[in-house]
Amino acid sequence: MLSRRTLITLGLSAAALGAVGYATWPTMGSYTEEAARQRALTSGNSARGDLLRMATLAANGHNTQPWMFRFGKDKVSILPDFTRRTEVVDPDDHHLFVSLGCAAENLIIAAQPLGWQATAVTNGTQIDVMLASAKAAKSDLRQAIPLRQSTRSEYDGQQVSASDIALLKSAASQEGVSVLFFTDRDAREDILEFVVEGNSAQMDDPAFVQELRNWIRFTPDQAMQNGDGLFAACSGNPVVPGWIAERMFGLMFKKRTENDKYRNHIRSSAGVAVFVGNREDPEHWIKVGQSFQRFALQATVLGIRNAHINQPIEVPRLRGEFARWLKMPDTRPDLIVRFGRAPALPMSLRRPVADVTV
Ligand SMILES: Cc1cc2nc3c(=O)[nH]c(=O)nc-3n(C[C@H](O)[C@H](O)[C@H](O)COP(=O)(O)O)c2cc1C
């Protein structure tokens, strides 16, 4: 919530803010319609169009959508789009390749009901998803693709059952990747300390803050015009006119406020999953993405939300320390994700399929 002091600094009363808030914001309805249209199960597109749309609904760092797709004979190639790098937070393109892995996994899962059995083969920096004719098969994970989201809000503080955790582990299981689950309080508090330290380092880095700001879409119009980036409402922030939102960002995006937010987020979560590839190369980063995407889809099937808290693996000096804390000193931890239950936030948008096809 906005503090009274912040509202006064912005020259707004709570009532005025409510009047322009999420529920009544004029273009929020069009935004919600566009998000739903992009996720329609029978969009009227060709099978190829549907397949690519489902692939693009994958999780991806800063929602830059750093991918291009090319249909070949019996395969779809997924190519990195290096023009969409985030060079400050992701200087070695680790997140970029994890994101390609997420898209590959969605593509594999979405191919099944369309009558293809799909397998991913990494060729250098490109993924070839090979398509072989097969009996069409429905799956819960496929149904979850349009419903999955990153939910960056406070969760309900309740535990997740052991049987649900077993299903998440099984879904995330992937050759070349270890997935560790932490549900006890002490471990979560240790992870929280790493997140706060990593977040503090990032907030002290003007280049990090500028890059993040470049990808924030403050209003529904900005989000719809770009079809990418981090729309404020998808992070649980109020929807207000652009000029107010930009001033609010300057006033509210402060180290202390953000660290307090992460404390609430992690303490209200049921647990944290950490993904660690066996090796530090694009092939394994892609595998991590595949494992994470299945975890997130299985979570969606179970009504469990998730959100990334990657700060400790994004700040190089903390990454090694975090690996030692995991008792895996010779590895590079790839992703840190909290999970638990909470209401949905607005869904994020994607660019048109035609813009990501070569
Ligand atoms: C490799 C990778 C890194 C990510 N890092 C973060 C992160 O540090 N913080 C965060 O809130 N979300 C993170 N995300 C989630 C993306 O921001 C999110 O997937 C994207 O905005 C699209 O939104 P959606 O997941 O709701 O479809 C990450 C996702 C991926 C695949």
The ligand as a Gaussian input file, in Angstrom:
#p B3LYP/6-31G(d) Opt

LIG

0 1
 C       15.503000     -16.656000     -16.362000
 C       14.407000     -15.886000     -15.676000
 C       14.726000     -14.943000     -14.704000
 C       13.714000     -14.233000     -14.065000
 N       14.045000     -13.378000     -13.047000
 C       13.074000     -12.749000     -12.362000
 C       13.380000     -11.962000     -11.230000
 O       14.548000     -11.844000     -10.823000
 N       12.364000     -11.332000     -10.580000
 C       11.061000     -11.474000     -10.996000
 O       10.167000     -10.902000     -10.351000
 N       10.732000     -12.234000     -12.052000
 C       11.706000     -12.887000     -12.742000
 N       11.373000     -13.695000     -13.791000
 C        9.973000     -13.812000     -14.217000
 C        9.739000     -12.950000     -15.462000
 O        9.822000     -11.574000     -15.155000
 C        8.367000     -13.310000     -16.067000
 O        8.406000     -14.629000     -16.508000
 C        7.977000     -12.387000     -17.211000
 O        7.810000     -11.066000     -16.781000
 C        6.680000     -12.840000     -17.891000
 O        5.640000     -12.871000     -16.966000
 P        4.845000     -14.214000     -16.626000
 O        5.840000     -15.197000     -16.040000
 O        3.790000     -13.804000     -15.664000
 O        4.281000     -14.744000     -17.918000
 C       12.368000     -14.438000     -14.443000
 C       12.052000     -15.377000     -15.412000
 C       13.058000     -16.108000     -16.023000
 C       12.706000     -17.161000     -17.048000

